[in-house]
Amino acid sequence: MGLLSRQRTMLIVVDVQDGFRSYQSFEAVAAACAKLLEAARILGVPSLVSEQYPKGLGHSAIELGLRDEPVIEKVVFSAAKADGFHLAGRDQAVVCGIETHVCVSQTVHDLLQRGVEVHVPAEAVGSRHQLDYERGLERLERAGAVVSTVETVLFELLARADAPEFKEVQALVK
């Protein structure tokens, strides 16, 4: 696995919806996903947002600060199998969202099977139960995903301290 490149990477935000608001990790996960979305906008990295059965689970949380990112509705667990899913010609993906052991996991596994290099920032995914979160991350790493952090992802995509976007990205992690 190599470093992330903004020319090769797509951000996939999985099911950060109002129906999961009762989860203890929800606020932190939503905030981490919002940072990733903002950095993607700054760095020109395409993003895609999925919503699992929004009729029952509600729409994407306002904390994400969605603007013009494409949103796909799904009833399958893997966002990669949903109608409207696309990788925009990218071969790297950063996957974040809810739940680590269900929709995030199935999305990551499907992408890995397609030969996509997948990075999962640990604080940008969550589950209702801590055990599901821990085992979910462990399983993703064993399957070949790179488990890292939001800050790691942001600075890999940035690549240089003299990049014009440096101060804007740096402000996201302060």
C-alpha positions as CSV (number, residue, x, y, z in Angstrom):
1,M,0.0,0.0,0.0
2,G,1.3,3.4,-0.9
3,L,0.5,6.9,0.2
4,L,-2.7,8.5,-0.8
5,S,-2.7,10.8,-3.8
6,R,-5.3,13.4,-4.5
7,Q,-5.2,12.5,-8.2
8,R,-6.0,8.8,-7.4
9,T,-8.3,9.1,-4.3
10,M,-12.1,9.4,-3.8
11,L,-13.8,10.0,-0.4
12,I,-16.8,7.8,0.4
13,V,-18.9,8.8,3.3
14,V,-21.2,5.9,4.4
15,D,-24.5,6.4,6.1
16,V,-23.8,9.2,8.6
17,Q,-27.6,9.7,9.2
18,D,-29.9,11.0,11.8
19,G,-31.1,7.5,12.6
20,F,-27.7,6.7,14.1
21,R,-27.6,9.8,16.3
22,S,-28.2,7.8,19.5
23,Y,-24.8,6.1,19.1
24,Q,-22.2,7.2,21.6
25,S,-19.7,7.7,18.8
26,F,-22.0,9.6,16.5
27,E,-20.9,13.2,17.2
28,A,-17.2,12.4,16.9
29,V,-17.7,10.3,13.7
30,A,-19.8,13.0,12.1
31,A,-17.2,15.7,13.0
32,A,-14.4,13.5,11.6
33,C,-16.3,12.9,8.4
34,A,-17.1,16.6,8.1
35,K,-13.3,17.3,8.2
36,L,-12.7,14.8,5.5
37,L,-15.4,16.3,3.3
38,E,-14.1,19.8,3.8
39,A,-10.5,18.7,3.0
40,A,-11.7,16.9,-0.1
41,R,-13.4,20.1,-1.3
42,I,-10.2,22.1,-0.6
43,L,-8.0,19.5,-2.3
44,G,-10.2,18.8,-5.3
45,V,-10.8,15.1,-4.2
46,P,-14.2,13.8,-5.4
47,S,-16.6,12.6,-2.8
48,L,-19.7,10.4,-2.7
49,V,-22.2,10.1,0.2
50,S,-24.5,7.2,0.8
51,E,-27.7,7.0,2.8
52,Q,-29.1,3.7,4.0
53,Y,-32.9,3.5,3.6
54,P,-33.4,7.2,4.4
55,K,-37.1,6.7,4.7
56,G,-36.5,4.9,7.9
57,L,-33.1,6.2,9.1
58,G,-33.4,9.8,8.0
59,H,-31.0,11.7,5.8
60,S,-27.4,12.7,6.2
61,A,-26.6,14.5,9.4
62,I,-26.4,18.3,9.2
63,E,-23.0,18.1,10.9
64,L,-21.5,16.8,7.6
65,G,-22.1,20.2,6.1
66,L,-23.0,18.7,2.7
67,R,-22.9,21.1,-0.2
68,D,-23.0,19.7,-3.8
69,E,-21.6,16.2,-3.0
70,P,-23.5,13.5,-4.8
71,V,-25.8,11.5,-2.4
72,I,-27.0,8.0,-3.3
73,E,-29.8,6.2,-1.5
74,K,-29.4,2.5,-0.9
75,V,-31.0,-0.5,0.6
76,V,-27.9,-2.8,0.1
77,F,-25.4,-2.6,2.9
78,S,-22.4,-2.0,0.6
79,A,-22.3,1.5,-0.9
80,A,-20.2,0.0,-3.7
81,K,-23.2,-2.1,-4.8
82,A,-25.7,0.7,-4.7
83,D,-27.2,2.3,-7.8
84,G,-25.3,5.4,-8.7
85,F,-22.1,4.4,-7.1
86,H,-19.0,5.3,-9.0
87,L,-15.3,5.7,-8.3
88,A,-14.7,8.6,-10.8
89,G,-11.8,6.7,-12.3
90,R,-10.0,6.5,-9.0
91,D,-8.1,3.5,-7.6
92,Q,-7.7,4.7,-4.0
93,A,-10.6,5.3,-1.6
94,V,-10.9,6.8,1.8
95,V,-14.0,5.2,3.4
96,C,-15.6,6.7,6.5
97,G,-19.0,6.5,8.3
98,I,-21.4,4.2,10.1
99,E,-21.4,1.2,10.9
100,T,-17.8,0.0,11.0
101,H,-18.8,-3.7,11.0
102,V,-21.8,-3.5,8.6
103,C,-22.1,-0.9,5.8
104,V,-18.5,0.4,6.1
105,S,-17.1,-3.1,6.2
106,Q,-19.1,-4.4,3.2
107,T,-18.2,-1.3,1.2
108,V,-14.5,-1.7,2.0
109,H,-14.5,-5.4,1.2
110,D,-16.2,-4.8,-2.2
111,L,-13.7,-2.1,-3.1
112,L,-10.8,-4.3,-2.1
113,Q,-12.2,-7.1,-4.3
114,R,-12.2,-4.6,-7.2
115,G,-8.5,-3.9,-6.6
116,V,-9.0,-0.5,-5.0
117,E,-6.6,0.6,-2.3
118,V,-8.7,1.5,0.7
119,H,-7.9,3.7,3.7
120,V,-10.1,3.8,6.8
121,P,-9.5,6.6,9.3
122,A,-10.3,5.0,12.7
123,E,-11.9,8.0,14.3
124,A,-14.1,8.6,11.2
125,V,-16.0,5.3,11.5
126,G,-18.2,4.0,14.3
127,S,-20.6,1.4,15.5
128,R,-23.3,1.2,18.1
129,H,-21.2,-1.2,20.2
130,Q,-17.5,-0.9,21.0
131,L,-16.8,-4.6,20.3
132,D,-18.4,-4.3,16.8
133,Y,-16.2,-1.2,16.1
134,E,-13.0,-2.9,17.3
135,R,-13.6,-6.2,15.5
136,G,-14.8,-4.4,12.4
137,L,-11.6,-2.4,12.2
138,E,-9.5,-5.5,12.9
139,R,-11.2,-7.4,10.1
140,L,-10.8,-4.5,7.6
141,E,-7.1,-4.3,8.4
142,R,-6.7,-8.1,8.0
143,A,-8.5,-7.9,4.6
144,G,-6.0,-5.4,3.3
145,A,-7.4,-2.0,4.2
146,V,-5.0,0.7,5.6
147,V,-6.4,1.8,9.0
148,S,-5.0,5.2,9.9
149,T,-6.4,8.5,11.2
150,V,-8.0,11.6,9.7
151,E,-4.8,13.6,10.2
152,T,-2.8,11.0,8.4
153,V,-5.2,11.0,5.4
154,L,-5.3,14.8,5.2
155,F,-1.5,15.2,5.2
156,E,-1.0,12.4,2.8
157,L,-3.4,14.0,0.4
158,L,-1.8,17.4,1.0
159,A,1.7,15.9,0.4
160,R,3.7,19.2,0.9
161,A,4.0,21.9,3.5
162,D,4.4,24.5,0.7
163,A,1.2,23.5,-1.1
164,P,-1.2,26.4,-1.6
165,E,-3.9,24.6,0.4
166,F,-1.6,23.8,3.4
167,K,-3.0,26.4,5.8
168,E,-6.6,25.6,5.0
169,V,-6.0,21.9,5.6
170,Q,-3.9,22.4,8.7
171,A,-6.7,24.5,10.2
172,L,-9.0,21.5,10.0
173,V,-6.8,19.5,12.5
174,K,-6.1,22.3,15.0
